[in-house]
C-alpha cells in the first residue's frame, strides 16, 4: 500500500541518508510563464537523481534476514547506482544486472559503489532471466525500479519536502517513466493538500502512460523514441493503479520542447539537468498546461548525462 | 577605505536585492582532494555572477543628487549587466559603453535591463573616451568594475555569508581578474578570522596579478590568453594595495586544469559554471595548493557562458 503515512515513514527512515534538495525559482522563467515556478532539484540528490530516495527506502525496509542475502536489480541507469549505494550504506551485497552494451562509465560508477555486476544480453528477457538466476543462487531480494510500493513511497518524499517549503502550490508537474515517481508525488501531495492538481508529463515518443491513462487500460509496450532516456519505462500494474486514482491528467511534449526546456534550465537556473528532468518544464514551454497565475511545483528528476554529447550540438533533434 | 565594517554595511544595504547563494559540498570531490571543500555558488546570483553584489552596493551608495544623473560603466560582461540591474532597482539611468564587436545576446541582455548602450571601437582607449563623453554630457557617475572600494565591499559580502555558514574554514581560494572580488574576500575573511589563509588563483595565460604580487609592483599589461574571459582584467592601484596587504599567496593554473575543473564541477556538483568560476578548483586539481586535511572555501564566480561552444567539444584546449 502507498499512503501519506508510508511516505512520511519513508522520509523519517531515509532522511539522514539523502540530500534535502533545494527548491529554485527564477524571475525570468516566472515572467515567461506568467506563473510562479518552483523547481525541486533532485539533480542535486545523491547519485544525481531522485532514485536514491526509493532505493534507500526499499533496502532499509528489508528485515535483517532478507538483507543478509543482499539485493538485486536490473537497470543500466540511475536506479542501479541508487540500489548499489543503499546496499553499501546497509552493508549488504548488491547485484546489478546490466546489458553488456552499457557504457563503461556507467558500469564503473556502479562498481565503484561496491555492487557486483552481472552482464547479460541487451534484452528485457535476458535481464529478467539473469536477475532470476542471481536470486536463485544467492537468495537476494529484487528491488524493482518502480513497481514496488516501498520504492514509490521513497520517491514521494521529495514532494513532502517541496510542500513543506512551498505549501501553497496549485499544481505539480512530474515526469512519467515507469510511474514510480509520480505515484509517490501524487499520493504525498493529495494527502497533504486534497485540492492540489497533479499532472504527469511524458515525451510524445514514449507515450504509453498517456495512452494508458486516457484509455483506462495498460497499453502494450511500443518502442520508445525519445532523448529522455530515463522515461522509456512503461507503467506496470501497481503504478498504473496509483496513477488512475491520484493523477489528474497526463500530457505529452515534443522532443524539440524537451531540448528547449533543458537548455533554458541550464542557461537560466544554471543547473545541469538530464533531458528526462526537463519534461515538466517542457509542458510549460509548449503550453500543454495552462499555468497562468498559478503556483507550480516542478520535479527536476536528475542531472546525469554525457557532457560530450549535448542535444543542442546535434542537428538531428532541433 | 575597505574594512570589515564597510563590507558589513554593504551587506545590510544590498541583502534584499541579491540572492543569498548556496554553499555546495560533494563527497566525491572531497575524497579526490583529501579535504573538505565548500563551494560558494555565485553562479546562482542575480545576473548569474557575483558582480551583482558590488555594482548594487556602489549604485545604492550614491547620494540622491549624484544618482539623479545616472551611472555609466564600460564593460561587455557581467559587470555591465550588474550595473544596469542596480540602476533599474534604484530607478536611475544606466549608460553602458560596449565595443561594437560584442555578441548580440550580451548587448540585448543589458538593453533588456533598461540600460542605454553606447557602442565604440573595441579598444580600451575608445571605451574610456566614450565613457568620458557620457559623463560630460549627462553628469553620470562612473562605476568601475573593480578599482572602487564600494564595489570591492559589495563583492566581499559573499564571504560574510560563506563564513557565517562555514565558520571553521582554514583557507579560501578565489579567482583574480582585476582584483575586486579577492580584495573584498580577503578583507572580510581576515576581519572575521585573522588566521584564515587567502590564496588568489589566476590563469597562467593572464598572470599579471601573480607577477605583480611576487615582484611587489604592478606589472605592465600583456595580452591575456585564457579561456577564462572574466579574468583578463589587470590589477589597478586600489586592488593591488588591498591584495598586497591581505592576500597570502597567488598561484597560477593551466588552461587544461581550468577546463578539467570546470567539467568536474558540472559533472559532479551538477551546476553550470563559466571557465573563470572554475579556476579556484583548478588550483586543487593541479595541486598548486596543498589542501590535505583542510577545510577550504572556493568562490564560484559565475555561470554565464555560451552553451553552443563548450571547451570540451573543442580540441584546441585539451
Interface residues (C-beta under 8 A of the other chain):
Chain A: X22 X24 X43 X44 X48 X263 X266 X267 X270 X271 X272 X273 X303 X307 X308 X310 X312 X313
Chain B: X22 X24 X43 X44 X48 X263 X266 X267 X270 X271 X272 X273 X303 X307 X308 X310 X312 X313
